[in-house]
Amino acid sequence: MQAPQLSNAIDLKGSVEVIGDYFLAINTILYIRGIYPEASFKQAKKFGRSVLLTTDEDFSLLVWLSSGSLKRLVLVIKSVKTEEILERWQFNVVREEESFSRPKCVEQVNNELSDIIRQIVSSATFLPTLSSSCTFNLLVYIDKNTEIPEDWGETGPSFVPNSKHVQLRSFSTRIHKVESIVSYRLK
Protein backbone atom coordinates (compact mmCIF):
# COMPACT_ATOMS: atom_id res chain seq x y z
CA MET A 1 0.00 0.00 0.00
CA GLN A 2 1.34 3.42 -0.96
CA ALA A 3 1.43 6.34 1.51
CA PRO A 4 -0.93 9.21 0.67
CA GLN A 5 0.70 12.11 -1.17
CA LEU A 6 0.90 15.50 0.54
CA SER A 7 -0.33 18.21 -1.80
CA ASN A 8 1.94 20.81 -0.18
CA ALA A 9 5.00 18.60 0.31
CA ILE A 10 8.34 20.35 -0.18
CA ASP A 11 10.32 19.56 -3.34
CA LEU A 12 13.93 20.55 -4.16
CA LYS A 13 12.97 24.03 -5.35
CA GLY A 14 10.83 24.59 -2.27
CA SER A 15 13.60 23.33 0.01
CA VAL A 16 16.08 25.75 -1.57
CA GLU A 17 13.61 28.63 -1.14
CA VAL A 18 12.92 27.77 2.51
CA ILE A 19 16.62 27.56 3.39
CA GLY A 20 17.33 30.75 1.43
CA ASP A 21 14.61 32.49 3.45
CA TYR A 22 16.09 31.08 6.66
CA PHE A 23 19.53 32.43 5.75
CA LEU A 24 17.96 35.84 5.10
CA ALA A 25 16.27 35.65 8.48
CA ILE A 26 19.74 35.28 10.00
CA ASN A 27 19.80 39.06 9.62
CA THR A 28 17.90 38.95 12.90
CA ILE A 29 21.25 38.14 14.53
CA LEU A 30 22.74 41.34 13.13
CA TYR A 31 19.82 43.23 14.64
CA ILE A 32 19.70 41.66 18.11
CA ARG A 33 23.48 41.92 18.46
CA GLY A 34 23.43 45.59 17.39
CA ILE A 35 25.78 45.16 14.41
CA TYR A 36 23.70 47.21 11.95
CA PRO A 37 21.70 50.32 12.86
CA GLU A 38 17.98 49.80 13.29
CA ALA A 39 17.24 51.86 10.16
CA SER A 40 19.00 49.18 8.07
CA PHE A 41 16.21 46.67 8.68
CA LYS A 42 12.71 46.07 7.46
CA GLN A 43 10.17 43.67 8.93
CA ALA A 44 8.96 40.74 6.90
CA LYS A 45 6.69 37.81 7.63
CA LYS A 46 8.51 34.48 7.38
CA PHE A 47 7.69 31.12 8.96
CA GLY A 48 4.52 32.51 10.51
CA ARG A 49 6.34 35.22 12.47
CA SER A 50 7.92 38.61 11.97
CA VAL A 51 11.64 38.63 11.19
CA LEU A 52 14.03 41.46 10.41
CA LEU A 53 15.81 41.62 7.08
CA THR A 54 18.48 44.08 6.03
CA THR A 55 17.56 46.42 3.24
CA ASP A 56 20.89 45.47 1.63
CA GLU A 57 19.77 42.63 -0.65
CA ASP A 58 23.16 41.42 -1.91
CA PHE A 59 22.72 37.90 -0.53
CA SER A 60 22.31 35.11 -3.08
CA LEU A 61 23.17 31.51 -2.19
CA LEU A 62 20.22 29.83 -3.86
CA VAL A 63 22.18 28.52 -6.86
CA TRP A 64 24.73 26.86 -4.58
CA LEU A 65 21.98 25.38 -2.42
CA SER A 66 20.19 24.00 -5.46
CA SER A 67 23.34 22.40 -6.86
CA GLY A 68 24.34 20.95 -3.49
CA SER A 69 27.58 22.97 -3.44
CA LEU A 70 26.85 24.94 -0.25
CA LYS A 71 28.10 23.09 2.83
CA ARG A 72 28.24 25.74 5.55
CA LEU A 73 27.43 29.38 6.17
CA VAL A 74 29.20 31.13 9.05
CA LEU A 75 28.50 34.58 10.47
CA VAL A 76 31.55 35.87 12.37
CA ILE A 77 31.13 38.88 14.66
CA LYS A 78 34.31 40.70 15.62
CA SER A 79 35.44 43.90 17.31
CA VAL A 80 36.10 46.79 14.92
CA LYS A 81 38.87 48.15 17.15
CA THR A 82 40.80 44.95 17.99
CA GLU A 83 39.49 42.60 15.25
CA GLU A 84 39.03 40.05 18.03
CA ILE A 85 36.47 37.37 17.13
CA LEU A 86 33.63 37.51 19.65
CA GLU A 87 30.95 35.22 18.17
CA ARG A 88 30.65 32.60 15.46
CA TRP A 89 27.23 31.52 14.20
CA GLN A 90 27.62 28.36 12.13
CA PHE A 91 24.93 26.86 9.91
CA ASN A 92 25.82 23.45 8.43
CA VAL A 93 23.84 22.38 5.37
CA VAL A 94 23.52 18.65 4.76
CA ARG A 95 21.90 17.31 1.62
CA GLU A 96 19.79 14.43 2.90
CA GLU A 97 19.76 11.17 1.01
CA GLU A 98 16.59 10.25 -0.78
CA SER A 99 14.66 8.28 1.75
CA PHE A 100 11.35 6.62 2.11
CA SER A 101 10.42 8.84 5.03
CA ARG A 102 7.22 10.76 4.73
CA PRO A 103 7.53 14.09 2.89
CA LYS A 104 7.33 17.22 5.01
CA CYS A 105 4.77 19.88 4.32
CA VAL A 106 5.49 23.60 4.32
CA GLU A 107 3.58 24.12 7.57
CA GLN A 108 5.74 21.57 9.46
CA VAL A 109 8.96 23.18 8.25
CA ASN A 110 7.68 26.70 8.98
CA ASN A 111 6.88 25.63 12.57
CA GLU A 112 10.42 24.28 13.00
CA LEU A 113 11.90 27.47 11.56
CA SER A 114 9.73 29.66 13.76
CA ASP A 115 11.07 27.80 16.81
CA ILE A 116 14.67 28.32 15.65
CA ILE A 117 14.15 32.05 15.03
CA ARG A 118 12.61 32.31 18.50
CA GLN A 119 15.68 30.54 19.91
CA ILE A 120 18.03 32.92 18.04
CA VAL A 121 16.16 35.95 19.40
CA SER A 122 16.23 34.57 22.95
CA SER A 123 19.99 33.93 22.68
CA ALA A 124 20.47 37.59 23.62
CA THR A 125 19.65 36.51 27.19
CA PHE A 126 22.74 34.30 27.52
CA LEU A 127 25.22 35.90 25.11
CA PRO A 128 27.64 38.45 26.59
CA THR A 129 26.90 42.07 25.77
CA LEU A 130 28.92 43.38 22.84
CA SER A 131 30.43 46.43 24.51
CA SER A 132 32.40 47.80 21.55
CA SER A 133 31.57 48.54 17.92
CA CYS A 134 31.45 45.33 15.94
CA THR A 135 31.48 44.25 12.34
CA PHE A 136 30.90 40.89 10.72
CA ASN A 137 32.24 38.58 8.05
CA LEU A 138 30.14 36.05 6.22
CA LEU A 139 32.04 32.85 5.43
CA VAL A 140 30.63 30.55 2.78
CA TYR A 141 31.92 26.99 2.58
CA ILE A 142 31.30 25.44 -0.84
CA ASP A 143 32.69 22.57 -2.92
CA LYS A 144 36.18 23.46 -4.14
CA ASN A 145 35.16 23.18 -7.81
CA THR A 146 32.38 25.76 -7.44
CA GLU A 147 32.86 29.13 -9.14
CA ILE A 148 32.85 32.14 -6.84
CA PRO A 149 32.50 35.86 -7.60
CA GLU A 150 35.78 37.54 -8.61
CA ASP A 151 35.77 39.97 -5.70
CA TRP A 152 35.55 37.15 -3.13
CA GLY A 153 38.62 35.65 -1.51
CA GLU A 154 39.64 32.78 0.71
CA THR A 155 39.98 33.22 4.45
CA GLY A 156 40.59 31.16 7.56
CA PRO A 157 37.84 29.56 9.64
CA SER A 158 37.70 32.43 12.21
CA PHE A 159 37.22 30.46 15.43
CA VAL A 160 36.41 32.15 18.74
CA PRO A 161 39.26 31.69 21.25
CA ASN A 162 38.32 30.59 24.79
CA SER A 163 34.73 29.97 23.75
CA LYS A 164 31.56 28.25 24.79
CA HIS A 165 29.41 26.50 22.18
CA VAL A 166 25.62 26.28 22.21
CA GLN A 167 23.88 23.88 19.84
CA LEU A 168 20.71 25.43 18.46
CA ARG A 169 17.79 23.49 17.08
CA SER A 170 18.15 21.99 13.64
CA PHE A 171 15.52 21.65 10.97
CA SER A 172 14.96 19.51 7.93
CA THR A 173 12.96 19.88 4.75
CA ARG A 174 13.64 16.18 4.09
CA ILE A 175 15.85 17.31 1.22
CA HIS A 176 18.19 19.57 3.21
CA LYS A 177 19.02 19.60 6.90
CA VAL A 178 20.45 22.68 8.61
CA GLU A 179 22.25 22.35 11.93
CA SER A 180 23.07 25.54 13.83
CA ILE A 181 25.57 26.35 16.57
CA VAL A 182 26.72 29.60 18.16
CA SER A 183 30.15 30.00 19.77
CA TYR A 184 30.91 32.99 21.93
CA ARG A 185 33.88 34.28 23.85
CA LEU A 186 33.93 33.70 27.58
CA LYS A 187 34.94 36.76 29.59
C-alpha positions as CSV (number, residue, x, y, z in Angstrom):
1,M,0.0,0.0,0.0
2,Q,1.3,3.4,-1.0
3,A,1.4,6.3,1.5
4,P,-0.9,9.2,0.7
5,Q,0.7,12.1,-1.2
6,L,0.9,15.5,0.5
7,S,-0.3,18.2,-1.8
8,N,1.9,20.8,-0.2
9,A,5.0,18.6,0.3
10,I,8.3,20.3,-0.2
11,D,10.3,19.6,-3.3
12,L,13.9,20.5,-4.2
13,K,13.0,24.0,-5.4
14,G,10.8,24.6,-2.3
15,S,13.6,23.3,0.0
16,V,16.1,25.8,-1.6
17,E,13.6,28.6,-1.1
18,V,12.9,27.8,2.5
19,I,16.6,27.6,3.4
20,G,17.3,30.7,1.4
21,D,14.6,32.5,3.5
22,Y,16.1,31.1,6.7
23,F,19.5,32.4,5.8
24,L,18.0,35.8,5.1
25,A,16.3,35.7,8.5
26,I,19.7,35.3,10.0
27,N,19.8,39.1,9.6
28,T,17.9,38.9,12.9
29,I,21.3,38.1,14.5
30,L,22.7,41.3,13.1
31,Y,19.8,43.2,14.6
32,I,19.7,41.7,18.1
33,R,23.5,41.9,18.5
34,G,23.4,45.6,17.4
35,I,25.8,45.2,14.4
36,Y,23.7,47.2,11.9
37,P,21.7,50.3,12.9
38,E,18.0,49.8,13.3
39,A,17.2,51.9,10.2
40,S,19.0,49.2,8.1
41,F,16.2,46.7,8.7
42,K,12.7,46.1,7.5
43,Q,10.2,43.7,8.9
44,A,9.0,40.7,6.9
45,K,6.7,37.8,7.6
46,K,8.5,34.5,7.4
47,F,7.7,31.1,9.0
48,G,4.5,32.5,10.5
49,R,6.3,35.2,12.5
50,S,7.9,38.6,12.0
51,V,11.6,38.6,11.2
52,L,14.0,41.5,10.4
53,L,15.8,41.6,7.1
54,T,18.5,44.1,6.0
55,T,17.6,46.4,3.2
56,D,20.9,45.5,1.6
57,E,19.8,42.6,-0.7
58,D,23.2,41.4,-1.9
59,F,22.7,37.9,-0.5
60,S,22.3,35.1,-3.1
61,L,23.2,31.5,-2.2
62,L,20.2,29.8,-3.9
63,V,22.2,28.5,-6.9
64,W,24.7,26.9,-4.6
65,L,22.0,25.4,-2.4
66,S,20.2,24.0,-5.5
67,S,23.3,22.4,-6.9
68,G,24.3,20.9,-3.5
69,S,27.6,23.0,-3.4
70,L,26.9,24.9,-0.2
71,K,28.1,23.1,2.8
72,R,28.2,25.7,5.5
73,L,27.4,29.4,6.2
74,V,29.2,31.1,9.0
75,L,28.5,34.6,10.5
76,V,31.6,35.9,12.4
77,I,31.1,38.9,14.7
78,K,34.3,40.7,15.6
79,S,35.4,43.9,17.3
80,V,36.1,46.8,14.9
81,K,38.9,48.2,17.2
82,T,40.8,44.9,18.0
83,E,39.5,42.6,15.3
84,E,39.0,40.0,18.0
85,I,36.5,37.4,17.1
86,L,33.6,37.5,19.6
87,E,30.9,35.2,18.2
88,R,30.6,32.6,15.5
89,W,27.2,31.5,14.2
90,Q,27.6,28.4,12.1
91,F,24.9,26.9,9.9
92,N,25.8,23.5,8.4
93,V,23.8,22.4,5.4
94,V,23.5,18.6,4.8
95,R,21.9,17.3,1.6
96,E,19.8,14.4,2.9
97,E,19.8,11.2,1.0
98,E,16.6,10.2,-0.8
99,S,14.7,8.3,1.7
100,F,11.4,6.6,2.1
101,S,10.4,8.8,5.0
102,R,7.2,10.8,4.7
103,P,7.5,14.1,2.9
104,K,7.3,17.2,5.0
105,C,4.8,19.9,4.3
106,V,5.5,23.6,4.3
107,E,3.6,24.1,7.6
108,Q,5.7,21.6,9.5
109,V,9.0,23.2,8.3
110,N,7.7,26.7,9.0
111,N,6.9,25.6,12.6
112,E,10.4,24.3,13.0
113,L,11.9,27.5,11.6
114,S,9.7,29.7,13.8
115,D,11.1,27.8,16.8
116,I,14.7,28.3,15.7
117,I,14.2,32.0,15.0
118,R,12.6,32.3,18.5
119,Q,15.7,30.5,19.9
120,I,18.0,32.9,18.0
121,V,16.2,35.9,19.4
122,S,16.2,34.6,23.0
123,S,20.0,33.9,22.7
124,A,20.5,37.6,23.6
125,T,19.6,36.5,27.2
126,F,22.7,34.3,27.5
127,L,25.2,35.9,25.1
128,P,27.6,38.4,26.6
129,T,26.9,42.1,25.8
130,L,28.9,43.4,22.8
131,S,30.4,46.4,24.5
132,S,32.4,47.8,21.6
133,S,31.6,48.5,17.9
134,C,31.4,45.3,15.9
135,T,31.5,44.2,12.3
136,F,30.9,40.9,10.7
137,N,32.2,38.6,8.1
138,L,30.1,36.0,6.2
139,L,32.0,32.9,5.4
140,V,30.6,30.6,2.8
141,Y,31.9,27.0,2.6
142,I,31.3,25.4,-0.8
143,D,32.7,22.6,-2.9
144,K,36.2,23.5,-4.1
145,N,35.2,23.2,-7.8
146,T,32.4,25.8,-7.4
147,E,32.9,29.1,-9.1
148,I,32.9,32.1,-6.8
149,P,32.5,35.9,-7.6
150,E,35.8,37.5,-8.6
151,D,35.8,40.0,-5.7
152,W,35.5,37.2,-3.1
153,G,38.6,35.6,-1.5
154,E,39.6,32.8,0.7
155,T,40.0,33.2,4.4
156,G,40.6,31.2,7.6
157,P,37.8,29.6,9.6
158,S,37.7,32.4,12.2
159,F,37.2,30.5,15.4
160,V,36.4,32.1,18.7
161,P,39.3,31.7,21.2
162,N,38.3,30.6,24.8
163,S,34.7,30.0,23.7
164,K,31.6,28.3,24.8
165,H,29.4,26.5,22.2
166,V,25.6,26.3,22.2
167,Q,23.9,23.9,19.8
168,L,20.7,25.4,18.5
169,R,17.8,23.5,17.1
170,S,18.1,22.0,13.6
171,F,15.5,21.6,11.0
172,S,15.0,19.5,7.9
173,T,13.0,19.9,4.7
174,R,13.6,16.2,4.1
175,I,15.9,17.3,1.2
176,H,18.2,19.6,3.2
177,K,19.0,19.6,6.9
178,V,20.5,22.7,8.6
179,E,22.3,22.4,11.9
180,S,23.1,25.5,13.8
181,I,25.6,26.4,16.6
182,V,26.7,29.6,18.2
183,S,30.1,30.0,19.8
184,Y,30.9,33.0,21.9
185,R,33.9,34.3,23.8
186,L,33.9,33.7,27.6
187,K,34.9,36.8,29.6
